[in-house]
Amino acid sequence: MINLSARPKSKRVQLMATCLCDAFFDDVAKATVEVLEHAGCEVVFPENQTCCGQPAFNCGQWPAARTVMRHTAKVFAGDEPIIVPSGSCAAMMFHGATLEFEGEKDRAAIEQVGGRTWELGDFLVNGLGIKEWPGEFHARVAFHRACHTRGTASGPAVTQLLQSIKGLRILPFGEAEQCCGFGGTFSVSFPNVSTAMGDLKLEHVEAVDPDYLVSGDMSCLMHLAGLAEREHRPIKTLHFVQILRDALHHRHGQATH
């Protein structure tokens, strides 16, 4: 196992906490800071950050999305890696933003920001070279891979970290690669379809009876946790970084969120 305490302490990163951390998942932001600091990073949090612009982008309101992204590019200026604890927001930064700025005079600046953006799990494994995570977390988990992380290294990276934790077991479940049904504004425009897709996901997860449903995308977790609560399903959710943080303290599956 890599000795994380011996890793260089000079790695400076910028944390993009996302709107969902700000509104609903403050503990995910706290856990992200603790995990990054444990991995030897100095974490900087630009306080005037807002959003990646994905809601407007998904609605086809690209002029509004570009306005938001231009602000984000200014806020996160510099050369440091930008770390995002959300697969969909990270994908918007390094993929969606380049699409909406095609033909725009400031596209190069946007691409520079996108080129420095990492989803958290991908950064830990492929940016910092961490292959195993210390500590213990005794739980059986179902891991949901968000659609926005497909085609990236995020899913395999998170799986690798979770599998290395003593006491944790990842459970396979049916149709694991299927979408949770949220899709941001899709869930507003097509609520019945979105709910049906989420219910199908929850049925497959519930069938394997995990202690936690885990993901690296807070929008998926918000959607699935909301459905589970409304339908009185006994499914608890966690972001993977909360497990990494709690494993360090050997909380034995007793999450602190």
N, C-alpha and C positions, 0 to 999 in steps of 0.2 A: 504494500500500500504506500502511496505517496505520502510523505510527511508534509502536511500542509503548513505546519508551523515554520518549516524551513524555506518556504517559498518567498521570493522577493517581496518586500513590503512597499515597493515604489510604484506599483501599477495603479494608475489613476483612471477612473472611469466616471462617466456621467450616467446617472440613473433617470430613465424616463418611466415614471411610475404609472402613467396612463390614467385616463378618466375613471376607469373602474376601480383602481386602487383608491383614488381620491374620494369616490362616492360610496363604495361598498366594501372594498377589500384592503383596508388600511393595514391589516396584519400581514398581508402578502408583501406590501412595501417594506414593512419593518423586517420581515424575515429575509427579504432580498438583501437588504443592507447588511444584516448580520452574517449571512452566508458569504457575501462578497468580501466582507472584511476578514472573515475567517480564512478565506482563500488568498489573502494577502493584498487586497485591493484598497485603495483610498477612494471612497465613494463621494462624489459631488452631486448635489441635488439642486439644479437650477430652479429657483422658486417661481419664476414667471412662466413656467411651462404650462401648456394647456392640453392640446389634443393632436393626434396625428392626422386628423381630417378624414378618417375613414367613414363616419356616418354620411357626410355630404358626398364623398366619393361614391359610395355604394348607391346613393339615390340619384346619381347622375348629375349632381350639382358641382361640377368640377371647378368652376370659377370660385365658389365658396371654399371648396376643399383646398385649392391652391393658396388662397389667402391664409388659411390655417397653417398649411405646410410651410409657407414662407416665414411665418412667425416662429414655427418650430425650428427651422433651420437657423434662424438668428439666435434663438435661445440656446441651442446646442452647438454653437460655433466652436471651432477648435479642432484638435486632432485626436482627442481621447475617444476610446470606444464608447458607444451609447448602448447601454444595457436595458432591455425591455423584458419584464416578466410576463409577457403575453405574446403568444404566437401570432395572433391576428394583427396586433398593433405593430409588431416588428416587421411582419410581411408588408404592411402598408408603407412603412418607412423605406424598405429597400427594394420593393417591387411596385406597389401601387402608385407611389409618388412619381416614379420615373415614367410611368405610363401617362399620368395626367399632365406631366410637364413636357411631353413630346412637342417639339416645335417652339417651346417657350425659351426666351433668351436667358433665363436663370436656371435652366435645367442642369447645367454642370454643377452649380452649387448644391442643388437638391441631390444629385447623384453622389456628391462627396459626403453628404450627411448619411445617405442610405448605405454607402460603402463602409461606414463606421458603425453601423447598427447591428447589434447581435440580440437574438433571443437568448434569454438567460441560460437555459440548459446547454445550448450550443456553445455559448461563451465559456462556460465552466469546463466542458469536456474538450472542445476543439480550439478554444482561444487560450485557456490557461493550461491545458494538458492534464486535467484531473480525470483520472480513469476510475477511481474508487472513492467512495465517501465514507468517512469514519462515523462511529457511533452506532446506536441501536434504535430500531423502531419496530416493535413487534406488532405487525398487522398484516392482514391480507387485503390487497388493493386491486381494483380494476382500473387500468390506465386507459384514458380516452385520449386519442390523438386527434387534435383539432384539424379541421380541413386546411386551415391556412399554413400548417406546418408540413403538409405533404410536399415532397420534392425538396425538403430541406433536411439538415442534419439534426434538427431539434428532437424529433421523436426518438430516434436511436440513442441520442445523447442522454435524454431523460431516463429512458429505459435502462441504460447502462448504469447510471448513478443509483437509481432505485434498487436494481438487482444486487448492487454491491453492499447495500446496508444490511447489517446483521439483524435477523429477525423479520425482515420484510419479504413477502412473497407476492409476486404479480400473478393474478389469476387471468387466464384466457377466458373470453366470453364471446358469444355469438355476434356476428356482423360488426366486429370491433372497428372496422374501417369506415363504417357508415357515419354520415353527418348527424349531429345532435339535433339539427333542425332550427337552430337559432338564426344564424346568418344576419345578425344585426337588424337592419330595417326589414329584412325578409319576414321576420317574426311578427312585425307590425302589419305589413301588407297582406300576409297570408297566415293569419294566426292559427287557423284550423290545420293547415298542412304542417306548420311548424310544431304544433302541439303533438300531432300524430307521430312525427318523426322523433320528437323527444321521448314520447311514451314508449316507442319501439326500442329506443336505446336503453331506457330505464328497465324495461322488461328483461332484456338480455343481461344487463348488469345485475339486476335483482336475482336472476336465476342462479348466479354463482355465489351469492351471499357474501360480498366483500365487507370488510370493516369500513372501507372508504372508497369512494369513486374519486380518482385523482386525474388532474389534467394540468397542462401548462398554459391554458387559455382561460382567463377569467370570464369571458363572455359565455363560453360553453358551460362553465361551472354555475354561473348565475342562472342560466336558462334551466339546466337540469335540476339544480337545487330548488329552484322555484316550483317546478313541476312536481318534484318529489314531496315537497312540503304541502302543496295544495292538495295532492292526491293521497297524502298520508302514507307515502312509501318510506320504509325504514332504511333510507340511503343517506349517508353522510358524505359530504364532499370536502376535498382539500386540494389546494394548489401544491404541486410537488415541492416548491421551495419551503413550504411550511414543514414538510416531512424532513427535508435536509436540515433545517434549523432545529427541529425538535430532536432529531437523531443525535445531534451534537450534545444535547443535554440528557440523553438516555431517558426520554420521557415514556418509553415503552408504549407507544401508540396513543398516548393521552395528549391529543393536540391542544394547542393553546389559543386557537383562533376564536 
